[in-house]
Amino acid sequence: MTDTIQSQPQNDILSEPAIDAPVLTVTPLAASKIQELLQARNIPDYALRVFVAGGGCSGLQYGMAFEGNPQEYDTLIECEGVKLCIDPTSMMYVGGATIDYVDSLMGGGFRIDNPNAVSTCGCGTSFRTKGENSAEDSGGGCNCH
């Protein structure tokens, strides 16, 4: 069965005692960009799948894709008007993280602020958690520092 979690607006958190930190949150700017992309692709009812895969400069890397058919074991979160879809393994790595959208002169893109990451690569898409070996430890890496 797919779990669905409704994220509460920030101002409601102060009025009610919080049991746990949010599973995953999205900033208003990131939500706006996600909605813009969904509309441009004519898939407004899809969710954004956020996942973690092995690889990257630091050992693990983030991935995102639009998902029209969540699996029964996925967790669905609705935050800032967008649906997020996360598999159980990725949930262990991104729990409590925030997705933001950064637009600068050097380019724009989604950024994940992850409290579980003990180090991140300069490219911003790769990270390492406590107890994980990084690609740098084994002589790899992307040399983006």
C-alpha positions as CSV (number, residue, x, y, z in Angstrom):
1,M,0.0,0.0,0.0
2,T,1.3,3.5,-0.8
3,D,1.7,5.8,2.2
4,T,0.4,9.3,1.7
5,I,1.7,12.1,4.0
6,Q,0.3,15.7,3.9
7,S,2.9,18.2,4.8
8,Q,1.6,21.0,7.1
9,P,2.3,24.6,6.3
10,Q,5.1,26.1,8.4
11,N,2.8,28.4,10.4
12,D,0.8,25.4,11.7
13,I,3.8,23.7,13.1
14,L,4.0,26.3,16.0
15,S,0.4,25.8,17.0
16,E,0.5,22.0,17.2
17,P,3.1,19.9,18.8
18,A,5.2,18.1,16.1
19,I,5.7,14.4,16.5
20,D,8.4,14.0,13.8
21,A,10.3,16.2,11.4
22,P,8.8,16.3,7.9
23,V,9.9,13.5,5.7
24,L,10.8,15.8,2.8
25,T,10.0,19.4,2.2
26,V,10.0,21.7,-0.9
27,T,10.6,25.4,-0.9
28,P,7.9,27.6,-2.5
29,L,10.4,28.4,-5.4
30,A,11.1,24.7,-6.0
31,A,7.4,23.9,-5.9
32,S,6.7,26.6,-8.5
33,K,9.4,25.3,-10.8
34,I,8.2,21.7,-10.4
35,Q,4.6,22.8,-11.3
36,E,5.9,24.8,-14.3
37,L,7.8,21.7,-15.6
38,L,4.7,19.5,-15.1
39,Q,2.5,21.9,-17.0
40,A,5.1,22.3,-19.8
41,R,5.1,18.5,-20.2
42,N,1.3,18.3,-20.0
43,I,1.5,15.9,-17.0
44,P,0.0,18.0,-14.2
45,D,-1.1,14.9,-12.1
46,Y,2.4,13.3,-12.0
47,A,4.5,13.2,-8.9
48,L,8.2,14.1,-8.6
49,R,10.1,10.9,-7.7
50,V,13.1,11.7,-5.6
51,F,15.6,8.9,-5.3
52,V,19.2,8.0,-4.2
53,A,21.4,5.8,-6.2
54,G,24.9,4.5,-5.8
55,G,27.6,6.4,-7.6
56,G,28.7,10.0,-8.0
57,C,31.8,11.6,-6.6
58,S,31.0,11.0,-2.9
59,G,29.4,7.5,-3.2
60,L,25.7,8.3,-3.4
61,Q,23.9,10.6,-5.8
62,Y,20.4,12.2,-6.0
63,G,18.0,11.7,-8.8
64,M,14.7,13.1,-9.8
65,A,12.1,12.0,-12.4
66,F,8.4,12.5,-13.0
67,E,6.3,9.5,-11.9
68,G,2.8,8.8,-13.2
69,N,2.5,5.4,-11.6
70,P,3.9,5.2,-8.0
71,Q,4.6,1.7,-6.7
72,E,2.7,0.3,-3.7
73,Y,5.8,0.5,-1.4
74,D,6.4,4.2,-2.3
75,T,5.7,7.0,0.2
76,L,3.7,9.9,-1.4
77,I,4.1,13.4,0.1
78,E,2.1,16.5,-0.8
79,C,4.0,19.6,0.0
80,E,3.5,23.2,-1.3
81,G,1.0,21.9,-3.9
82,V,3.3,19.2,-5.5
83,K,3.4,15.5,-5.0
84,L,6.6,13.8,-4.1
85,C,7.3,10.1,-4.4
86,I,10.0,8.3,-2.5
87,D,11.0,4.6,-2.4
88,P,11.8,3.1,1.1
89,T,15.6,2.8,0.5
90,S,15.9,6.4,-0.7
91,M,13.8,7.5,2.3
92,M,16.6,6.3,4.6
93,Y,19.0,8.8,3.0
94,V,16.8,11.8,2.3
95,G,14.5,11.9,5.4
96,G,14.3,15.5,6.7
97,A,15.8,17.0,3.5
98,T,14.6,20.1,1.7
99,I,14.4,20.5,-2.0
100,D,15.1,24.0,-3.2
101,Y,15.6,25.7,-6.7
102,V,18.6,27.9,-7.2
103,D,18.8,30.3,-10.1
104,S,22.1,32.1,-10.6
105,L,24.3,33.6,-13.4
106,M,26.1,30.2,-13.6
107,G,22.8,28.4,-14.2
108,G,19.9,27.1,-12.2
109,G,18.7,23.8,-10.8
110,F,17.3,21.9,-8.0
111,R,19.4,21.6,-4.8
112,I,18.8,19.2,-1.9
113,D,19.7,20.3,1.6
114,N,20.2,17.0,3.3
115,P,20.8,16.8,7.1
116,N,21.9,13.2,6.6
117,A,24.9,14.1,4.4
118,V,28.2,14.4,6.2
119,S,29.9,15.6,3.1
120,T,28.9,16.6,-0.4
121,C,30.8,16.9,-3.7
122,G,31.4,20.3,-5.3
123,C,29.0,19.3,-8.1
124,G,26.1,19.3,-5.6
125,T,24.5,16.1,-6.8
126,S,26.6,13.6,-4.8
127,F,26.9,13.1,-1.1
128,R,28.1,10.7,1.6
129,T,26.5,9.7,4.8
130,K,28.1,8.6,8.1
131,G,29.7,5.2,7.7
132,E,29.7,5.3,3.8
133,N,32.9,5.2,1.9
134,S,33.4,7.9,-0.7
135,A,34.8,7.6,-4.2
136,E,37.6,9.8,-3.1
137,D,38.6,7.2,-0.5
138,S,39.1,4.7,-3.4
139,G,40.8,7.2,-5.7
140,G,37.7,8.2,-7.7
141,G,35.9,11.5,-7.8
142,C,34.9,14.1,-10.3
143,N,37.6,16.7,-9.6
144,C,35.0,19.4,-9.3
145,H,36.4,20.8,-6.1
